[in-house]
Amino acid sequence: MSGRLRLGVLTRVYRPDRSPDVLHETLALFEAAEALGFDSAWVAQHHFGTESGRLPSPLVLLAAAAQRTRRIRLGTGVIVLPLEHPLRLAEDAVVLDALSDGRLELGLGAGFDPRVFEAFGQDIEQRHAQQAASMRALQCALSGELLTVQGATLQPPGSALRQRLWQATSYAQSAAENGNGLIIARTRAGQLTEADLAARYRQSWSHAHPYRIALVRAIVPGEDPVAVRTAIGPDIRRYIERMATLTGTATPVETDLGAALAQLGVLHGTPDQIVEALQNDAALPYATDLIVQVQTESTSLDDAIRRLEYVATAVAPALDASALHR
């Protein structure tokens, strides 16, 4: 992609059933994204099929993706860091980074699902403290600091990957202080607006290397907006119901589909309508990366690729990247 705004795709590796075919389809999706000129491809981690996400081991799948692609950057959006041993994660990550010729973007988060933490024997109330401690250990290992008194260090070395860590967090100052990129999605901003979160991060940035802000947006393009809403409507309502159950909230399911889509920030309709919505997005001028999510739970591979084609050929070229940056 040309311009300063890098374009990525995020898949949550959705599927209504438990077939492993979705893993192979994800690899095909990444190949298509690379052919269309996308700069990065990201996967989300879901343990035990929560939210119908079928990928518990992102680095394993990305290792396969590294062998099927040549240029596109490969990201985790995100791995739940409190459930990982930071040194083991560092070892797996640097091996993958070496195999992919330095294409790994390692995104990390604190997690939110109580059932997953229970299964791993962890206290979800301690996840933010554990995240901070594990982040320090991970960064030390990647930076080449001594791991034992005998002088053991991470192998292969991870200093280059250290500059490609990301955090999905509402604590923007923490990501900035760590020198990490910031991933902003609709479910992450908390009480701050996304634009405020991005501004707070940028104001807190004090490192020599450039800051990075990845803005995640659900985008479902099509020439017939009514047909688009009809196609994704059942998935959207099921998603709202599941999230209300997972988080223990009493969030009602919107009877009006348009209101439900607005509640979730799903941009849908013709490419011109999506471009207009993005141009009016207060957070986008802060972004260095726009990461689109084009799938819901039952989206077929063909439909996902078709939507990526819309984004690559009709949406992205209409966004003036230089004008978006402040």
C-alpha positions in Angstrom: 0.0 0.0 0.0 1.1 3.5 -0.7 0.9 6.4 1.7 1.5 6.6 5.5 -1.6 4.7 6.6 -0.8 1.0 6.5 -3.7 -1.4 5.8 -4.3 -4.6 7.6 -6.9 -7.3 8.1 -7.9 -9.0 11.3 -9.7 -12.3 11.5 -11.1 -13.8 14.7 -11.0 -17.2 13.0 -14.7 -17.5 13.3 -16.8 -20.5 12.5 -20.2 -21.7 13.8 -19.0 -25.3 14.0 -15.8 -26.8 15.3 -14.3 -27.9 12.0 -10.5 -27.3 11.6 -11.2 -26.2 8.0 -11.3 -22.7 9.4 -7.6 -22.8 10.0 -6.9 -23.6 6.3 -9.4 -20.9 5.2 -7.5 -18.4 7.3 -4.3 -19.2 5.5 -6.1 -18.8 2.2 -7.5 -15.4 3.4 -4.0 -14.2 4.2 -2.7 -15.2 0.8 -5.5 -13.3 -0.8 -4.8 -10.3 1.4 -1.2 -10.3 0.4 -2.1 -10.5 -3.3 -4.4 -7.5 -2.8 -1.6 -5.4 -1.3 -2.5 -5.4 2.4 0.4 -4.6 4.6 -0.5 -6.9 7.6 -2.7 -9.8 8.6 -3.7 -10.4 12.2 -5.3 -13.2 14.2 -7.1 -13.1 17.5 -6.7 -15.7 20.2 -9.7 -17.5 21.6 -9.5 -20.4 24.1 -12.1 -23.1 24.0 -14.1 -21.6 21.1 -15.2 -18.5 23.1 -17.1 -16.0 20.9 -16.9 -18.8 18.2 -13.3 -18.0 17.7 -11.4 -21.2 16.8 -7.8 -20.3 17.3 -6.1 -20.9 20.7 -2.5 -20.9 19.4 -1.9 -17.9 17.1 1.8 -18.4 16.7 1.4 -21.9 15.4 -1.0 -20.7 12.7 1.2 -17.7 11.9 4.2 -20.0 11.4 2.1 -21.8 8.7 1.1 -18.4 7.2 4.8 -17.4 7.1 5.5 -20.3 4.8 2.5 -19.4 2.5 3.3 -15.7 2.2 6.4 -13.6 1.4 5.7 -10.0 2.2 2.7 -9.4 4.4 3.4 -8.7 8.1 1.8 -11.3 10.5 0.3 -10.1 13.8 -1.4 -11.3 16.9 -4.4 -9.2 17.9 -4.1 -10.3 20.6 -2.5 -13.0 22.8 -3.7 -13.0 26.4 -0.4 -12.4 28.1 -1.5 -13.2 31.7 -2.1 -16.8 30.6 1.3 -17.2 29.1 4.7 -17.8 30.5 6.6 -14.7 29.2 9.9 -16.5 28.6 8.3 -19.3 26.7 6.2 -16.9 24.7 9.4 -15.0 23.9 11.1 -18.2 22.7 8.2 -19.1 20.4 7.9 -15.6 19.1 11.6 -15.1 18.2 11.6 -18.5 16.3 8.5 -17.4 14.4 10.1 -14.1 13.7 13.2 -15.7 12.3 11.2 -18.1 10.1 9.1 -15.2 8.7 12.2 -13.0 8.0 11.2 -10.4 10.6 7.5 -10.1 9.8 6.0 -10.8 13.2 3.9 -8.1 15.0 3.3 -9.3 18.5 0.1 -7.9 20.0 -0.8 -8.6 23.6 -3.7 -8.0 25.9 -5.0 -8.7 29.4 -8.1 -10.8 28.5 -11.6 -10.5 29.9 -13.3 -13.9 29.9 -13.7 -15.3 33.5 -14.2 -18.9 32.2 -10.9 -18.9 30.4 -9.0 -17.6 33.5 -10.7 -20.3 35.6 -9.7 -23.0 33.2 -6.1 -21.9 33.4 -6.2 -21.7 37.2 -5.7 -17.9 37.2 -7.5 -15.1 39.1 -9.0 -12.7 36.5 -9.0 -9.9 39.1 -5.2 -10.0 39.0 -4.9 -9.9 35.2 -3.7 -6.3 34.9 -1.0 -6.8 37.6 0.0 -10.1 35.9 0.0 -8.4 32.5 2.4 -5.7 33.7 4.8 -8.2 35.3 4.8 -10.5 32.3 5.3 -7.5 30.0 8.4 -6.5 31.9 9.8 -10.0 31.7 9.0 -10.4 28.0 10.6 -7.1 27.2 13.7 -7.9 29.2 14.1 -11.3 27.4 13.6 -9.7 24.0 16.0 -7.0 24.8 18.8 -9.5 25.4 19.1 -9.1 29.2 20.7 -11.9 31.2 18.2 -14.6 32.2 20.5 -16.4 34.6 23.6 -15.6 36.7 25.5 -17.8 34.3 24.7 -15.4 31.5 22.0 -17.2 29.5 20.2 -15.0 27.0 17.3 -15.5 24.6 18.0 -17.5 21.5 17.5 -16.5 18.7 18.0 -12.9 19.8 14.8 -10.8 20.0 16.0 -7.2 19.9 14.4 -6.5 16.5 11.1 -8.0 17.7 11.2 -5.9 20.8 10.4 -2.9 18.6 7.3 -4.7 17.3 5.3 -5.2 20.4 1.7 -3.9 20.7 -0.7 -3.6 23.5 -4.5 -3.6 23.3 -5.3 -1.6 26.4 -7.3 1.3 27.7 -4.2 2.4 29.7 -2.6 4.3 26.9 0.2 5.7 29.0 1.3 2.2 29.9 1.7 1.2 26.2 3.6 4.5 25.5 5.9 4.1 28.5 6.7 0.6 27.4 7.5 1.8 23.9 4.9 -0.5 22.4 2.3 0.1 19.7 -1.3 0.7 20.8 -4.2 -1.3 19.4 -7.6 0.4 19.6 -10.8 -1.5 19.0 -14.4 -0.6 19.9 -14.4 -2.8 23.0 -11.1 -1.5 24.3 -11.5 2.3 24.9 -13.4 2.1 28.2 -14.6 5.5 29.4 -12.4 7.5 27.0 -13.3 8.1 23.4 -11.0 6.3 21.0 -9.7 9.7 19.8 -8.9 10.7 23.4 -7.2 7.4 24.0 -5.0 7.8 20.9 -4.2 11.4 21.8 -3.2 10.4 25.4 -0.9 7.7 24.0 0.7 10.1 21.5 1.2 12.8 24.2 2.9 10.2 26.5 5.3 8.9 23.8 8.9 9.8 24.5 10.9 7.3 22.5 13.3 7.8 19.6 11.5 5.3 17.4 8.1 6.2 15.9 4.9 5.6 17.8 2.3 3.1 16.3 -1.4 3.2 16.6 -3.5 0.5 15.0 -7.2 1.3 14.7 -9.4 -1.7 14.3 -12.6 -1.2 12.4 -15.3 -3.7 11.4 -16.1 -3.1 7.7 -18.7 -4.9 5.7 -18.9 -3.4 2.2 -21.4 -4.3 -0.5 -23.3 -2.5 -3.3 -26.6 -3.2 -1.6 -26.7 -2.0 2.0 -29.9 -3.9 2.7 -28.4 -7.1 1.5 -25.4 -6.5 3.7 -27.5 -6.0 6.8 -29.5 -9.1 6.0 -26.4 -11.2 5.6 -24.7 -10.2 8.9 -27.8 -9.6 11.0 -28.2 -13.0 12.7 -24.4 -13.1 13.6 -24.5 -9.6 15.0 -27.4 -10.4 17.3 -25.8 -13.6 18.5 -22.6 -11.8 19.2 -24.3 -9.2 21.4 -26.1 -11.9 23.3 -22.8 -13.8 23.9 -20.9 -10.8 25.0 -23.6 -9.8 27.5 -23.4 -13.3 28.9 -19.5 -13.3 29.0 -19.3 -10.0 30.7 -22.2 -10.4 33.0 -23.9 -7.3 31.7 -27.6 -6.8 31.0 -26.9 -5.4 27.5 -30.1 -5.7 25.6 -30.2 -7.1 22.1 -31.2 -4.2 19.9 -34.4 -5.0 18.0 -33.4 -2.6 15.3 -30.5 -4.0 13.4 -29.2 -0.6 12.3 -29.0 0.4 16.0 -27.2 -2.8 16.8 -24.6 -2.2 14.1 -24.1 1.4 15.3 -23.7 0.1 18.9 -20.9 -2.2 17.7 -19.4 0.3 15.3 -19.8 -1.9 12.3 -19.3 0.2 9.1 -21.5 -1.3 6.4 -22.9 -0.3 3.0 -21.4 0.9 -0.2 -17.7 1.7 -0.5 -18.6 5.4 -0.7 -20.6 5.2 2.5 -17.8 3.4 4.3 -15.2 6.0 3.1 -17.4 8.8 4.3 -17.8 7.1 7.7 -14.0 6.6 8.0 -13.3 10.2 6.9 -15.5 11.3 9.8 -13.9 9.0 12.3 -12.2 11.2 15.0 -9.7 8.5 15.9 -8.4 7.8 12.4 -6.2 10.9 12.0 -4.0 9.5 14.8 -3.6 6.0 13.3 -0.6 4.7 11.6 -2.4 1.4 10.8 -6.0 0.8 9.8 -6.9 -2.9 10.5 -10.2 -4.0 9.0 -12.3 -6.9 10.2 -14.6 -8.1 7.4 -16.0 -11.3 8.8 -18.7 -12.3 11.2 -19.3 -15.8 12.6 -20.8 -17.4 9.5 -19.0 -15.4 6.7 -17.8 -17.7 4.0 -14.2 -17.5 2.7 -15.4 -16.3 -0.7 -17.4 -13.5 0.9 -14.5 -12.5 3.1 -12.2 -12.3 0.1 -14.8 -10.3 -1.9 -15.1 -7.8 1.0 -11.3 -7.5 1.1 -11.3 -6.7 -2.6 -13.8 -3.9 -2.0 -11.6 -2.5 0.8 -8.4 -2.7 -1.3 -9.8 -1.4 -4.6 -12.6 1.0 -3.5 -12.2 2.0 0.1 -8.4 2.3 0.7 -7.6 4.3 -2.5 -10.2 6.9 -1.5 -8.6 7.6 1.9 -6.0 10.3 1.6 -3.4 8.9 4.0 -1.3 12.1 4.2 -4.4 14.2 4.9 -5.5 11.9 7.7 -2.4 12.4 9.8 -2.1 15.2 12.3 
